């Protein structure tokens, strides 16, 4: 059975309907959106593609070779998606069910479909008749104003009709507008300056009150206009979270967020990409909301539209403000935000007005990529002023938030920057991963400026680039890196991870260091040796070309081990400016302490977002633990697999569900504080067969004074001594035997753990490692570097 869906609710309804009636037949789901997890769990196969036409083609390729008992499609008055709506009628044997907007299901036969279409036509005819009757009543009641009312009525109905047609065909005006508008900037010469004063303007009804707004704009002594839609719940609320953003002279307007747009396209960005946290702000080109505070002198200087819908008026005003180089923001609050609704009337009217008004059409937003609704910050925590007590200044560009400490990369970035924060002013530009909650207070304890970017673009289709590089393309982050570099003029730009190296090209005039958490192509070379397939070989070659190119283009490179340094220099990095800045551990946070476990247990820590950790877990589950359980049948294995571990397991590890792996294996997701788990562990396992860089989790276990059994790959680059710092064994029988010997001797475990703690104290404290990093900063900032070609 095949199900076609265009929304999570439709997917849930269709799959539940089929599963209730025919419980045993496999269901294949083809959707333009991500279905709920419980819906996907009921399906044998889930295919997602945001393009309805591509989804239809993929469904054709998969479904024609099989027998499709039933196919379900939605006819729910949603815009576009005609390819999905017609899909069941193009797949033999053409047995279709249709779900309408009321949730009712009917057979997709000729008579039923014909009746459905006739019902739609009758609804439209009744609407036209009602409109004609209202027109006649208006003319008969007000004969002197008949022509005015006819004109307004015809315009309104024409606008409604055009908006309806544009909605049916998928809002093409969104694409047309961006193809038609120009790049001209708007220069404002006569903007008045007011020092204070605030006036509230309640908006009643759908129409823009242009005349009333003009009269307010002409008043003296008023700086801010508070526009509030009728029914706004915060008419008398404090504006303390909105007004501070006007300290920047370029701020035009600030709105309290009511909606988020997610992946929904629009004629202009009118809401942040996601629901903002309370007090969090985000720059948006046209932030529509129930409460908007606007700089009244700037509004007067732009020119206020006269007659249009209220939403259209704001779209026109915000478009002019963006062309003038002014910024507008949305601010989150505790009530949260809902999914942004369609605005067919407002966007259609704005499009027609732009077509008629050549001046409006010639304009273009000055900083459109900064105003996509994807760059967030916390205005209340921004306390940094560019004063005379200038420290060394470093702009850090990261593919994820350094806090919470969800994996080794975050641990390294946060702790190293914290160790240097008394001597270096760090500026952070980081991509935010889905479902992350931003702890701005913790980040601002280390970084002087924090900007968080959401990804709202599909991965690049440039197949000559490595897959991970394509996934991390971001116009918003590129524009942000340029803006922060121009604003703060950092001494050094620090790019974290190889797949982010492309962002170096946006700051070509500032010395830049590439932090190689691992020399990535060496990892993919190991995949080739392990998998021995063409796909792995192709990806290795893409990584090798990409990494070699960018290693030569950075002014300096950090590696985490001497072996990685040798590999980087061999591939083109400057031997003089390639520094070893190893991974470290927080010796105060991770200390030996007694555990509370009633019986011994083993611990494996490795985020499943990283494929080598999944391969290591598979080796444990299938080979090592069965050997250990023969001698210790009740022994428990505890695994910390990181956030979204089940998703990564399905994508990279296999189809088997994690809870069904083994009842003696306990799997955790993200654990903020690992110290209790380390305390309870008798032995810490590092069974990696594929790896690159160095493993921070090994250092944490050593700092906790734990006995460790690791493969040579699992502790590579750390220069550990076998029998003193850890037991280093190849995977398989020797690895399992080393674990059993430690389980049998508490004295051996204690001696090995104490030796590991002494070793990590001597070599891997963050303060000592920070000295190496600071020396490399100073060498970059002091030298006259030749610009990268």
C-alpha positions in Angstrom: 0.0 0.0 0.0 1.3 3.5 -0.9 0.5 6.7 1.0 1.2 10.2 -0.4 1.3 13.0 2.1 1.8 16.8 2.1 1.6 17.5 5.8 2.3 15.6 9.0 -1.4 15.4 9.9 -2.3 13.9 6.5 0.4 11.4 6.7 -0.8 10.3 10.2 -4.5 10.1 9.1 -3.7 8.1 5.9 -1.4 5.6 7.5 -3.6 5.1 10.5 -6.6 4.5 8.3 -4.8 1.9 6.2 -3.2 0.2 9.2 -6.6 0.0 11.1 -8.2 -1.7 8.1 -5.4 -3.9 6.8 -2.9 -4.4 9.6 -0.4 -6.8 7.9 0.2 -5.3 4.5 3.4 -3.2 4.2 3.0 0.6 3.8 5.3 2.8 1.7 5.0 6.5 2.6 6.0 9.2 0.1 5.8 12.7 1.6 6.9 16.2 1.0 7.4 16.8 4.7 9.0 14.9 7.5 6.2 12.7 9.0 5.8 12.2 12.8 8.0 9.5 14.3 5.0 7.4 15.3 3.8 7.5 11.7 7.1 6.5 10.2 7.3 3.6 12.7 4.1 2.1 11.1 5.7 2.2 7.6 8.1 -0.2 6.0 9.6 2.5 3.8 9.6 6.3 4.0 10.7 8.6 1.1 10.8 12.3 1.7 11.3 15.0 -1.0 10.2 18.6 -0.8 9.6 18.7 -4.5 6.2 17.1 -5.4 7.3 16.4 -9.0 10.6 14.7 -7.9 8.6 12.7 -5.3 6.2 11.5 -8.0 9.1 10.3 -10.2 10.8 8.5 -7.2 7.4 6.9 -6.4 7.0 5.7 -10.0 10.4 4.1 -10.0 9.8 2.2 -6.8 6.1 1.3 -7.2 5.8 0.2 -10.9 7.8 -3.0 -10.2 5.5 -4.1 -7.4 1.8 -4.7 -6.9 0.1 -1.7 -5.2 -3.0 -2.8 -3.5 -4.1 0.7 -2.5 -2.7 4.2 -2.9 -3.9 7.1 -0.8 -3.6 10.8 -1.7 -4.8 14.1 0.0 -7.2 16.5 -1.7 -7.4 18.9 1.3 -7.3 22.4 -0.4 -3.6 22.7 0.2 -1.8 24.8 -2.3 0.2 23.2 -5.1 1.4 19.5 -4.8 -0.6 18.5 -7.9 1.9 15.9 -8.8 1.3 14.2 -5.4 -2.5 14.6 -5.6 -2.6 12.8 -9.0 0.1 10.1 -8.1 -2.3 7.2 -7.3 -4.0 7.6 -10.6 -0.7 7.1 -12.4 0.3 3.9 -10.7 -1.2 0.5 -11.7 -3.6 -1.0 -10.9 -4.9 2.5 -10.2 -6.7 1.6 -7.0 -6.9 5.0 -5.2 -8.4 6.4 -2.0 -8.7 10.2 -1.5 -8.8 12.1 1.8 -10.5 15.5 1.8 -10.1 18.5 4.1 -12.6 17.1 6.6 -10.7 13.9 7.0 -13.2 11.8 5.1 -12.0 9.1 2.8 -13.7 8.2 -0.6 -12.9 5.9 -3.4 -11.0 7.4 -6.3 -13.3 6.1 -9.0 -14.6 8.2 -11.9 -18.1 8.9 -10.4 -16.7 9.8 -6.9 -14.0 12.1 -8.3 -16.5 13.7 -10.7 -18.8 14.4 -7.7 -16.0 15.9 -5.7 -15.1 18.3 -8.5 -18.8 19.3 -9.0 -19.1 20.0 -5.3 -16.1 22.3 -5.5 -17.6 24.1 -8.5 -20.9 24.6 -6.7 -19.1 26.1 -3.7 -17.4 28.6 -6.1 -20.7 29.5 -7.8 -22.4 30.2 -4.4 -19.5 32.4 -3.5 -19.8 34.4 -6.8 -23.6 34.7 -6.3 -23.2 36.0 -2.7 -20.6 38.5 -3.9 -23.0 39.8 -6.6 -25.8 40.1 -4.1 -23.6 42.1 -1.8 -22.6 44.4 -4.7 -26.3 45.0 -5.5 -27.1 45.8 -1.9 -24.2 48.3 -1.7 -25.3 50.1 -4.8 -29.0 50.3 -3.8 -28.2 51.6 -0.3 -25.7 54.3 -1.3 -26.5 55.5 -4.7 -24.3 58.6 -4.5 -21.2 56.5 -3.7 -22.1 53.7 -6.0 -19.2 54.1 -8.4 -16.7 54.4 -5.5 -18.1 51.3 -3.9 -18.1 49.4 -7.2 -14.5 50.3 -7.8 -13.5 49.2 -4.3 -15.6 46.1 -4.5 -14.2 45.1 -7.9 -10.7 45.7 -6.7 -11.2 43.7 -3.6 -12.8 40.8 -5.4 -10.2 40.9 -8.2 -7.5 40.8 -5.6 -9.2 37.9 -3.8 -9.6 36.1 -7.1 -6.0 36.6 -8.2 -4.8 35.6 -4.7 -6.9 32.4 -4.9 -5.6 31.5 -8.3 -2.0 32.2 -7.2 -2.5 30.0 -4.2 -3.9 27.1 -6.2 -0.7 27.1 -8.5 1.7 27.3 -5.5 2.3 31.1 -5.0 4.5 31.7 -8.1 4.6 35.4 -7.2 7.2 34.5 -4.5 9.6 33.4 -7.3 8.6 36.0 -9.8 9.2 38.9 -7.3 12.8 37.8 -6.7 13.4 37.5 -10.4 11.8 41.0 -11.2 13.0 43.3 -8.4 16.2 45.2 -8.8 19.3 46.0 -6.7 19.0 49.7 -6.3 19.6 51.2 -2.9 17.3 53.7 -1.2 19.1 56.9 0.0 17.3 58.8 2.8 18.4 62.5 3.1 15.8 64.1 5.3 15.4 61.7 8.3 14.5 63.7 11.4 16.1 62.9 14.8 14.0 62.5 17.9 15.4 61.7 21.3 12.3 60.0 22.9 8.6 59.7 23.2 6.3 56.8 22.4 2.8 56.6 21.0 0.5 53.6 20.6 -1.5 53.0 17.5 -4.2 50.3 17.7 -5.0 48.6 14.4 -8.6 47.7 13.9 -9.8 45.8 10.8 -7.7 44.5 7.8 -7.0 47.9 6.1 -3.8 49.9 6.4 -4.4 53.3 8.2 -2.1 55.4 6.0 -3.7 58.8 6.7 -3.7 58.4 10.5 -0.1 57.2 10.4 1.0 60.2 8.4 -0.5 62.5 10.9 1.3 60.8 13.8 4.6 60.9 11.8 4.2 64.6 11.4 4.0 65.2 15.2 7.1 66.4 17.1 8.8 64.7 20.0 7.7 61.2 19.2 10.5 58.7 18.6 8.7 55.3 18.6 5.4 54.2 17.2 3.9 51.1 18.8 1.6 49.5 16.2 -0.8 46.9 17.8 -3.2 44.7 16.0 -6.7 44.5 17.5 -6.9 41.7 20.0 -3.2 41.9 20.8 -2.8 40.5 24.3 0.1 42.8 25.2 -1.4 46.2 24.6 -0.3 47.3 28.1 2.7 45.0 28.4 6.2 46.4 28.9 8.4 47.0 25.9 11.6 46.6 27.8 12.6 43.6 25.6 12.1 45.5 22.4 13.4 49.0 22.9 17.0 48.1 23.7 17.5 47.1 20.1 17.1 50.7 19.1 20.4 51.6 20.6 21.8 50.6 17.2 21.1 53.6 15.0 20.4 51.3 12.0 17.4 49.7 13.7 14.1 50.4 11.9 11.6 48.2 13.7 11.3 45.5 16.3 8.3 43.0 16.5 7.3 40.6 19.2 7.4 37.2 17.5 4.0 35.5 16.9 5.0 33.0 14.2 7.9 31.0 12.9 8.3 30.1 9.2 10.4 26.9 9.2 10.9 25.7 5.6 7.9 27.6 4.2 9.0 29.9 1.4 7.5 33.4 1.1 7.7 36.6 -0.9 9.9 38.1 1.9 11.1 36.6 5.1 8.3 37.7 7.5 9.2 35.6 10.6 12.2 33.9 12.2 13.0 30.4 11.0 12.2 28.9 14.4 10.4 29.8 17.6 12.8 32.0 19.5 13.6 31.6 23.1 12.3 34.3 25.5 14.5 37.3 25.1 16.2 36.0 22.0 16.3 38.3 19.0 16.6 37.6 15.3 17.0 39.9 12.3 14.2 39.5 9.8 13.6 41.5 6.7 9.9 42.0 7.3 9.0 40.9 10.8 5.2 40.8 10.9 3.5 40.4 14.2 0.7 41.7 16.5 3.0 44.2 18.1 5.6 46.2 16.1 7.6 49.1 17.5 8.9 51.3 14.6 11.3 54.2 14.5 8.7 56.9 13.5 11.2 59.4 11.9 12.5 56.6 9.7 9.0 55.6 8.8 8.1 59.1 7.8 11.3 59.4 5.8 10.5 56.2 3.8 7.0 57.5 2.9 3.9 55.8 4.2 1.6 53.9 1.8 -2.0 55.1 1.6 -4.6 52.5 0.7 -3.9 48.7 1.0 -4.2 45.9 3.4 -2.3 46.2 6.7 0.0 43.3 5.9 0.7 44.8 2.4 1.5 48.2 4.0 4.1 46.6 6.3 5.6 44.5 3.5 6.1 47.7 1.4 7.5 49.7 4.3 9.9 46.9 5.4 11.1 46.4 1.7 12.0 50.1 1.5 13.7 50.0 4.9 15.9 47.1 3.8 16.8 48.9 0.7 17.8 51.9 2.8 20.2 49.6 4.8 18.1 49.6 8.0 17.6 46.5 10.2 14.4 45.0 11.6 14.1 42.3 14.3 11.8 39.8 15.9 12.0 39.1 19.6 10.9 35.8 21.3 8.8 35.7 24.4 7.4 33.1 26.8 4.1 32.6 25.0 6.0 31.0 22.1 5.1 31.1 18.4 2.9 29.2 16.0 3.6 28.0 12.4 3.4 31.0 10.0 0.1 31.1 8.1 -0.2 31.8 4.4 -0.8 35.4 3.5 -2.3 35.1 0.0 -4.1 38.4 -0.1 -1.2 40.5 1.3 1.5 38.9 -0.8 -0.6 39.1 -4.0 -1.3 42.8 -3.4 2.3 43.6 -2.6 3.3 41.8 -5.8 0.8 43.8 -8.0 1.9 47.1 -6.3 5.5 46.3 -7.1 4.6 45.6 -10.7 2.8 48.9 -11.0 5.4 51.0 -9.1 8.7 51.0 -11.0 10.4 52.8 -8.1 9.4 50.1 -5.7 10.4 47.3 -8.1 13.9 48.7 -8.8 14.8 48.5 -5.1 16.8 45.6 -3.5 17.6 44.8 0.1 21.1 45.7 1.1 21.8 42.8 3.5 19.3 40.2 2.5 21.3 37.2 3.6 21.6 38.7 7.2 17.8 39.2 7.3 16.6 35.7 6.4 15.4 35.1 10.0 18.1 32.6 10.7 20.7 34.6 12.8 19.8 34.9 16.5 21.4 36.5 19.5 20.6 37.6 23.1 20.5 41.5 23.2 20.2 41.6 27.0 23.6 39.8 27.4 25.5 41.9 24.9 27.7 44.1 27.2 30.8 44.4 25.0 31.8 47.8 23.8 34.9 48.2 21.6 37.0 50.1 24.1 40.7 51.0 24.4 41.7 48.0 26.6 41.9 45.9 23.5 42.9 42.2 23.9 43.8 39.8 21.1 40.6 39.3 19.2 39.6 36.0 17.6 36.5 35.2 15.5 35.5 31.5 16.0 33.4 29.9 13.2 31.9 26.6 14.4 29.5 24.0 12.8 27.7 23.6 16.2 27.2 25.2 19.5 30.2 24.7 21.9 27.8 24.3 24.8 26.2 22.1 25.9 29.2 19.7 25.9 27.4 17.1 23.8 30.4 15.6 22.1 34.2 15.9 21.9 34.3 18.8 19.5 32.2 20.9 21.7 34.3 20.0 24.8 37.4 21.0 23.0 36.2 24.4 21.7 34.5 25.5 24.9 37.3 24.5 27.3 40.1 25.8 25.2 38.4 29.2 24.7 37.5 29.3 28.4 41.2 28.7 29.3 42.2 31.6 27.0 39.3 34.0 27.7 41.4 36.2 30.2 43.8 37.0 27.3 41.6 36.7 24.2 38.3 38.3 23.2 36.4 35.5 21.4 33.5 36.2 19.0 31.4 33.2 18.2 29.5 32.5 15.0 28.0 29.0 15.3 25.4 26.9 13.4 22.6 25.6 15.5 21.6 22.0 15.2 17.9 21.1 15.2 16.3 21.0 18.7 19.3 22.6 20.4 18.4 25.0 23.2 20.9 27.9 23.3 22.4 28.5 26.8 23.4 32.1 26.1 24.5 32.8 29.7 27.0 29.9 29.6 28.3 30.9 26.2 28.7 34.6 27.2 30.8 33.4 30.2 33.5 32.6 27.6 32.6 34.5 24.4 32.2 38.3 24.2 29.8 38.1 21.2 27.5 35.2 20.3 25.6 34.7 17.1 23.6 31.5 16.4 22.7 30.5 12.8 19.9 28.2 11.8 20.2 26.4 8.5 17.3 27.1 6.2 18.8 25.9 2.9 18.7 22.4 1.3 22.2 20.8 0.9 24.2 22.0 -2.1 24.0 19.8 -5.2 27.7 20.3 -6.1 28.5 16.6 -6.2 32.3 17.3 -6.7 32.3 18.4 -3.0 32.3 16.0 0.0 28.8 15.3 1.3 29.4 16.9 4.6 30.7 20.1 3.0 27.6 20.3 0.9 25.4 20.0 3.9 27.1 22.9 5.7 26.7 25.5 3.0 24.9 28.6 4.5 24.5 32.0 2.9 23.4 33.4 6.3 26.6 32.2 8.0 28.8 33.5 5.1 27.2 36.9 5.4 27.5 36.9 9.2 31.2 36.0 9.1 31.7 39.0 6.7 29.7 41.3 9.0 31.5 40.3 12.2 34.9 40.7 10.5 34.0 44.2 9.3 32.5 45.2 12.7 35.1 43.9 15.1 38.2 43.6 12.9 39.5 40.4 14.6 43.2 39.6 14.6 42.6 36.0 13.7 39.7 34.0 12.2 39.5 30.5 13.6 37.6 28.0 11.4 36.6 24.8 13.3 36.6 21.5 11.3 37.7 20.8 7.8 34.2 20.9 6.3 33.8 24.5 7.3 37.1 25.6 5.5 35.0 27.2 2.7 34.1 30.1 5.0 37.7 31.2 4.9 37.1 32.8 1.5 34.6 35.3 3.0 37.4 36.9 5.1 40.4 36.9 2.8 42.2 39.8 4.4 42.4 38.5 7.9 44.8 35.8 9.1 43.0 32.5 9.5 43.7 29.3 11.3 42.0 26.0 10.3 41.5 23.6 13.3 41.8 20.1 12.0 40.0 18.1 14.7 41.1 15.2 12.5 42.8 15.0 9.1 39.5 14.0 7.5 40.7 12.3 4.3 42.7 9.8 6.4 39.5 8.8 8.1 37.8 8.2 4.7 40.9 6.2 3.6 40.2 3.9 6.5 36.6 3.6 5.3 37.9 2.5 1.9 40.1 -0.1 3.4 37.2 -1.4 5.5 34.3 -1.2 3.1 36.1 -1.6 -0.2 33.3 -0.2 -2.4 33.2 2.5 -5.1 31.1 5.0 -3.1 33.6 5.0 -0.2 36.5 5.5 -2.7 34.7 8.4 -4.4 34.0 10.1 -1.1 37.7 9.7 -0.1 38.9 11.2 -3.4 36.5 14.2 -2.9 37.8 14.7 0.6 41.4 14.4 -0.4 41.0 17.1 -3.2 39.0 19.4 -0.9 41.3 19.1 2.2 44.5 19.4 0.2 43.3 22.6 -1.5 42.2 24.3 1.8 45.2 23.3 3.9 47.4 25.3 1.5 45.1 28.4 1.7 45.1 28.9 5.5 47.7 31.0 7.2 48.0 28.5 10.0 46.7 25.0 10.8 46.1 23.3 14.1 46.3 19.6 14.5 45.7 17.5 17.6 48.7 15.1 17.2 52.2 14.9 15.7 50.9 12.3 13.2 48.2 14.6 12.0 50.6 17.4 11.7 52.9 15.3 9.5 49.9 14.3 7.3 48.7 18.0 7.0 52.2 19.3 6.0 52.5 16.5 3.5 49.3 17.6 1.9 50.2 21.3 1.5 50.0 23.0 5.0 52.8 25.3 5.8 55.4 23.5 7.9 56.3 26.7 9.7 52.7 27.5 10.7 51.3 24.1 11.4 50.9 23.8 15.2 50.1 20.8 17.4 47.4 22.0 19.8 46.2 18.7 21.3 43.0 17.8 22.9 42.7 18.0 26.7 40.5 17.4 29.7 39.0 19.5 32.5 41.0 18.1 35.4 38.7 19.8 38.0 35.5 18.5 36.6 36.7 14.9 35.9 38.2 13.5 39.1 38.4 10.0 40.6 35.4 9.3 42.8 33.8 6.2 44.2 30.8 4.8 42.3 27.4 3.6 43.5 26.8 0.6 41.2 25.9 -2.6 43.0 27.7 -4.7 40.5 30.5 -4.1 38.0 29.6 -2.6 34.6 31.4 -1.6 31.5 31.1 1.9 29.8 31.4 2.9 26.2 31.1 6.6 25.3 30.7 7.6 21.7 28.2 9.9 19.9 26.4 8.0 17.1 26.5 11.2 15.0 30.1 10.0 14.2 30.1 6.8 12.1 33.3 5.3 13.7 31.5 5.3 17.0 28.6 3.3 15.5 31.1 0.8 14.0 32.8 0.6 17.4 29.5 -0.2 19.1 28.7 -2.8 16.4 32.0 -4.5 17.2 31.2 -4.5 20.9 27.7 -5.9 20.4 28.5 -8.6 17.9 32.0 -9.8 18.8 33.5 -8.5 22.1 30.6 -8.6 24.6 29.6 -12.2 23.7 33.1 -13.3 24.6 33.0 -11.4 27.9 29.5 -12.7 28.7 30.7 -16.3 28.6 32.7 -15.6 31.7 30.5 -12.8 33.2 27.0 -13.6 32.0 25.2 -10.9 34.1 27.7 -8.0 33.3 26.0 -4.8 32.0 27.3 -2.6 29.2 26.3 1.0 29.5 26.5 3.1 26.3 26.3 6.9 26.0 25.4 7.5 22.3 24.7 11.2 22.3 21.7 13.3 21.1 19.4 11.9 18.4 21.3 8.6 18.6 18.4 6.5 17.3 18.2 8.6 14.2 21.9 8.3 13.5 21.6 4.5 14.2 18.9 4.2 11.6 20.7 6.4 9.0 24.2 4.9 9.4 24.0 1.8 11.5 21.2 -0.3 10.4 17.5 -1.0 10.5 17.4 -2.8 13.9 15.9 -0.7 16.7 18.2 0.1 19.5 16.0 -1.1 22.4 16.0 -4.6 20.8 19.8 -4.9 20.7 20.3 -6.8 24.0 18.6 -6.5 27.5 22.1 -6.3 29.1 23.0 -3.2 27.1 21.7 0.1 28.5 21.8 2.9 25.9 21.6 6.6 26.9 21.2 9.6 24.7 22.9 12.9 25.6 24.2 12.9 29.2 25.2 16.4 30.4 27.3 15.1 33.4 29.2 11.9 32.7 31.1 11.7 36.0 28.5 9.5 37.7 28.7 7.0 34.8 32.5 7.0 34.9 32.4 6.5 38.7 30.2 3.4 38.3 32.3 1.9 35.5 34.7 -0.9 36.3 36.3 -0.6 32.9 36.0 1.9 30.1 36.0 0.5 26.6 37.3 2.2 23.4 36.9 -0.5 20.7 37.3 1.8 17.6 38.6 0.2 14.4 38.3 3.4 12.3 39.2 6.8 13.7 41.1 10.1 13.1 42.3 12.8 15.4 42.4 12.0 19.1 39.7 10.8 21.4 38.7 13.2 24.2 36.6 10.5 25.9 39.8 8.5 26.6 41.3 11.6 28.3 38.1 12.0 30.4 38.2 8.4 31.5 41.9 8.7 32.4 41.2 11.9 34.5 38.5 9.9 36.4 41.1 7.3 37.2 39.4 4.5 35.3 41.0 1.4 33.8 40.8 1.6 30.0 41.0 -1.0 27.3 41.5 0.5 23.9 42.4 -0.5 20.4 45.5 1.1 18.9 43.2 3.2 16.7 41.0 4.2 19.6 43.9 5.9 21.4 45.9 7.0 18.4 47.8 10.3 18.7 47.8 10.3 22.5 51.0 8.3 22.9 49.6 6.2 25.7 51.8 3.5 27.3 50.4 0.0 27.2 50.1 -1.4 30.7 50.6 1.9 32.4 48.0 4.3 30.9 45.7 1.7 29.4 45.6 -1.8 28.1 46.0 -1.5 24.3 44.8 -4.5 22.4 43.5 -5.2 18.9 39.8 -5.9 18.7 38.4 -9.4 19.2 39.7 -12.1 21.5 42.7 -10.2 22.9 40.5 -7.1 23.7 37.9 -9.3 25.5 40.6 -11.1 27.4 42.1 -7.8 28.6 38.6 -6.7 29.8 38.1 -10.0 31.7 41.5 -9.8 33.4 40.6 -6.3 34.7 37.2 -7.5 35.9 38.9 -10.3 37.8 41.4 -8.0 39.6 40.3 -4.9 41.4 44.0 -4.2 42.3 45.0 -4.2 38.7 42.1 -1.8 37.9 43.1 0.6 40.6 46.8 0.6 39.6 46.0 1.2 36.0 43.5 4.0 36.8 45.9 5.8 39.2 48.7 5.7 36.6 46.3 7.1 34.0 45.3 10.0 36.3 49.0 10.9 36.8 49.7 10.8 33.1 46.7 13.0 32.2 47.6 15.6 34.9 51.2 15.9 33.5 50.3 16.2 29.8 46.6 17.0 29.0 45.4 19.9 31.2 43.7 22.7 29.2 45.8 25.5 30.8 49.0 24.0 29.4 47.4 23.4 26.0 46.1 26.9 25.9 49.7 28.3 26.0 50.4 26.6 22.7 47.3 28.0 21.2 48.0 31.5 22.4 51.6 31.4 21.0 50.2 30.5 17.6 47.7 33.4 17.8 50.5 35.8 18.6 52.6 34.7 15.7 49.8 35.1 13.3 48.7 38.6 14.6 52.3 39.9 14.7 53.6 38.8 11.3 53.0 40.6 8.0 51.3 37.8 6.2 51.2 37.5 2.4 47.5 37.5 1.3 46.2 34.1 0.2 45.9 33.8 -3.5 
